[in-house]
Amino acid sequence: MQIGTLCNSMQIGILCNSMQIGTLCNSIQIAIDCILIYSRYEKNRIYTYIGEVVVSVNPYKTVDIYNQTYVDHYKGREIYERPPHIFALADSAYKTMKRKSRDTCIVISGESGSGKTEASKIIMRYISAVTNVSGRKEVERVKDVLIKSNVILEAFGNAKTNRNDNSSRFGKYMDINFDFKGDPIGGHINNYLLEKLLSGSPDQKLEEMKLSRNPDEYHFIRQGGSPKCSTINDQSDYKAVMGAMKTLNFAFKHAETLWKIVAAVLHMGNMEYDTVDEVHDTVGVRDAHSLKNLAGLLSVGPEDLKKALTSRVIAAGGNIVNKEFTKSEAFYARDAFAKAIYDRMFSWIVTRINEVIDPKESGTGYIGKGTVIGVLDIYGFEIFENNSFEQLCINYCNEKLQQLFIELGIAWVHVEYFNNKIICDLIEQPHKGILAILDEACLNVGKVTDEMFLTAMTQKLKSDRFTCRALSPADKTLEHNRDFRIRHYAGDVSYSVVGFIDKNKDTLFQDLKRLLYNRYIHTTKRPLTAGTNFKNSIVALVDHLATKEPHYVRCVKPNDIKSPSNFDEVRVKHQVMYLGLLENVRVRRAGFVYRAKYSRFLDRYKLICKSTWPNFHGNQVDGVKLIIKSQGFEKDVAYGKSKIFIRSPQTLFSLEEARDKYIPYIIVFLQKLWRGGLARRKARQMRAIYLIMAKFKRYKMRSYIVSLVQLFRNVRNMRDYGKSIKWPNPPQVLAGLVLQLHKVHNRWRANMILKKVPRPEWPMLQTKCTAQDVLKGQRADWGYRRKWEGNYLASSKDNNSTVDFVTKANALKASDHFSEILFSSYIKKTNKHNQTADRAIVITDKFIYKLDPKKKYKSLRHGISIGDVTGLSITPDADQLSVIHLKDGNDLVVCLQNPSREERVGELVGSLSRFFRRNHKELPVTVAKQIKCSLGSKARQILVKPSPANGGPTFRKEGNILVLMWPQ
Ligand SMILES: Nc1ncnc2c1ncn2[C@@H]1O[C@H](COP(=O)(O)OP(=O)(O)OP(=O)(O)O)[C@@H](O)[C@H]1O
């Protein structure tokens, strides 16, 4: 069917978008035309699905279909849920990676200018837009670095070509690493076959590098015909590159060196030679000034550079000789030199970028293995008028990728498809393939020509996919001794062998290497040829991709004139052919959209069926069948030996939908289990902690008690009953108990001591203890050795007329109702009038009485209430001065007297204090040399002075001071 006569495009659009892909594929030819017409004629609808492949047609104009609204529209959706878009594919790759924790890759292919690089950038921008929802700073930085790395790669790796104003001259494969949350944390770039630049730079920079702003002045740039490009703004691009270099931490000196290298390469292209010896055909550099500029940029001596550009050192017959170049050799060396420098510079840039985007260095806390999305932006199949070594390499690469594509896509049912393994073998087989024959030709010493290489291929290659004029004499399209043809999966391609050997050898004379390394380098190891290097890297790439779940973007170029409105049917048909879409349609149509091992399917979907959730213990196939039955999809599946096959995308979509519905419940369920598990573990830990603590406490207590038992074992037999034992510091937990134990021990000790004292003496002992406690050692002699009797006036030891005293005391007791006499004694007293008199003092539990002994102990006044006592003052010496402070400001100033001249002040202190304590009060007792008192409400001072031993104590007045004269 011809393009243009095809069915209504609306209808096809509906078919495409509503998942009726099977219908669309009824006729392969229709499908091909359909897709293209659809994408061309529907305004701005540049994407179409064939199976799971996204076909993208370059719109050659800005289309507003990549903004946030579109991102939101496609985010988290299944691929068939929304109209075809590259976002859907990017989301599918991302989702697959996240859901299944599987590495995925997106293979973007198409011919130069079809939009591969744009597609890869759109994919990266989409991934950047849907990740890092939590806004982690480090992840944002990684995303910025990943996107900006493109700017640098494009600046140095892209060039304007006839087919594309900004053509990538290298194939690029970029791995983007993700952490377990699905946030990008770094990446890695590999580049493939770089083909071996000015107005954005500021004037001063150009001057430094001796460059002109006019690109036409440079031989290398002139080659393309039209160096200026209206679609490219060099100024802003230069700024963008410098900005990107800053983001990627390129040191200033590195950036400078890169520009210098670019300048050197440009200067090198302008190097011209003049014949200096017609006979030997030797040359010299034409322009010494240019040579000097170039030498300066390369940091080498002009003479050395001149020598390396016009001659080389070779070993001939065991001798080292200098061989001058012919003119063509000189130009070859110049170009090889320029290519090698540029190639090494580009490799350095890629290595540097890789260092910066290395996930381990990104600072995002990357540990262990995350998942990866690989994005491959690789040149598509190339068929030109003249095809050479580069086209063979590129087409071989496409054969390899196509093989991977078909192998991964094929279903278990038998499908007729073109297996391009035979072509891959034809090119890459060791010893027998084209590249091996080419390497062998390059190895030969002596002059091996491209024609000889063609002859060797003619003799050795035994494939019907290869032909040349010698094998097909009737084919006039092939030139004798020059052309050969390969039947690629995409069609026949004729290659010219001219330049194959040189290009494969890719010779860079040692002299030039030596010049730049600035030292003699000797290597006997032959470097790998360009073809082998390329083959190795492509084999490694295909192996790498084979471990990932693939997604495909096939880019189609609608015309060769970069027009948004021109649709070149022949060109497009051709591309559809060699993009492998035809095979894909065939495979998809005959096969199934999805296949998975039973175990994997069961793991993924067991949650949507009651019989299989949470665990299915029977046979895996039975489990899978139960799931399919529960959803009613029996008619759309086939059961293989180890895999289940699903025919239509709707079924898969419904399964996914059902799964998505259950996932939140499962998550809650898992959270419940997990939290429960965590809580149980914590509880177990706490129980263990408490048990250990309890045991440890017990152990500490035990050991402390054991140590106490040891210490106090002999306490009964000790003189002080263990008073002198130093208690060890108890553990915190026993502090309270030990305090109690101290008390118990003290009581026991007291009991042991008191046991020896007769019971009636206990009150006296208590009085003495109180006195000791109150005096605190302030009074040297307080009479504790003596027996304390308290009521001395009732004792005949002190009193001759005890009967009178007892009679009076009983009378007072009867009238004043006191219970006991605490203390009684003869006293010498003084008063506010400084009059002294001998009296008796009786201190009872209610009143203090002053009695006159000479008048049968007549009470001089009414007793002073004991409640009026506010304190007691004594001296630290042996005198018997005692001042009982009273509330009314008229203190009792007395000196105790007894016939035996015993010390009794201590007993007075003990008796009064003990009485106060029994009534829960504390009697303030002052011990001082000079006693303050109040007499008749006047403050007075009392001093004790010695007097002769034979007299009694007397008070006297010395000025305002009262003095007790105390007989020594
Ligand atoms: N989706 C798109 N929207 C708008 N313009 C696009 C789109 N895709 C491609 N283009 C235009 O086409 C040009 C060529 O695209 P691109 O450089 O991506 O092609 P390519 O396939 O990578 O080419 P090469 O293999 O030469 O590098 C772009 O510079 C851009 O102007």
The ligand as an SDF file (V2000), in Angstrom:
LIG
                    3D

 31 33  0  0  0  0  0  0  0  0999 V2000
   12.0950   16.0490   19.9660 N   0  0  0  0  0  0  0  0  0  0  0  0
   12.6090   17.0570   19.2610 C   0  0  0  0  0  0  0  0  0  0  0  0
   12.0280   18.2540   19.3250 N   0  0  0  0  0  0  0  0  0  0  0  0
   12.5270   19.2990   18.6380 C   0  0  0  0  0  0  0  0  0  0  0  0
   13.6060   19.2180   17.8360 N   0  0  0  0  0  0  0  0  0  0  0  0
   14.2300   18.0400   17.7400 C   0  0  0  0  0  0  0  0  0  0  0  0
   13.7700   16.8890   18.4590 C   0  0  0  0  0  0  0  0  0  0  0  0
   14.5940   15.8610   18.1660 N   0  0  0  0  0  0  0  0  0  0  0  0
   15.5310   16.3700   17.3080 C   0  0  0  0  0  0  0  0  0  0  0  0
   15.3190   17.6570   17.0570 N   0  0  0  0  0  0  0  0  0  0  0  0
   16.1170   18.5320   16.1880 C   0  0  0  0  0  0  0  0  0  0  0  0
   16.9360   17.7220   15.3890 O   0  0  0  0  0  0  0  0  0  0  0  0
   18.2980   18.0320   15.5650 C   0  0  0  0  0  0  0  0  0  0  0  0
   19.1390   16.7650   15.4840 C   0  0  0  0  0  0  0  0  0  0  0  0
   18.8640   15.9480   16.5860 O   0  0  0  0  0  0  0  0  0  0  0  0
   19.9760   15.1080   17.3150 P   0  0  0  0  0  0  0  0  0  0  0  0
   21.2240   15.8790   17.4090 O   0  0  0  0  0  0  0  0  0  0  0  0
   19.3540   14.6080   18.5400 O   0  0  0  0  0  0  0  0  0  0  0  0
   20.1820   13.9680   16.2790 O   0  0  0  0  0  0  0  0  0  0  0  0
   21.0830   12.6870   16.4200 P   0  0  0  0  0  0  0  0  0  0  0  0
   20.2570   11.5610   15.9680 O   0  0  0  0  0  0  0  0  0  0  0  0
   21.6140   12.6100   17.7900 O   0  0  0  0  0  0  0  0  0  0  0  0
   22.2230   12.9820   15.3950 O   0  0  0  0  0  0  0  0  0  0  0  0
   23.7340   12.4940   15.3830 P   0  0  0  0  0  0  0  0  0  0  0  0
   23.7080   11.0160   15.2690 O   0  0  0  0  0  0  0  0  0  0  0  0
   24.2990   13.1650   14.2290 O   0  0  0  0  0  0  0  0  0  0  0  0
   24.3000   12.9740   16.6600 O   0  0  0  0  0  0  0  0  0  0  0  0
   18.3830   18.6920   16.9020 C   0  0  0  0  0  0  0  0  0  0  0  0
   19.4560   19.5810   16.9710 O   0  0  0  0  0  0  0  0  0  0  0  0
   17.0500   19.4100   16.9920 C   0  0  0  0  0  0  0  0  0  0  0  0
   17.1250   20.6510   16.3030 O   0  0  0  0  0  0  0  0  0  0  0  0
  1  2  1  0
  2  3  1  0
  2  7  2  0
  3  4  2  0
  4  5  1  0
  5  6  2  0
  6  7  1  0
  6 10  1  0
  7  8  1  0
  8  9  2  0
  9 10  1  0
 10 11  1  0
 11 12  1  0
 11 30  1  0
 12 13  1  0
 13 14  1  0
 13 28  1  0
 14 15  1  0
 15 16  1  0
 16 17  2  0
 16 18  1  0
 16 19  1  0
 19 20  1  0
 20 21  2  0
 20 22  1  0
 20 23  1  0
 23 24  1  0
 24 25  2  0
 24 26  1  0
 24 27  1  0
 28 29  1  0
 28 30  1  0
 30 31  1  0
M  END
$$$$
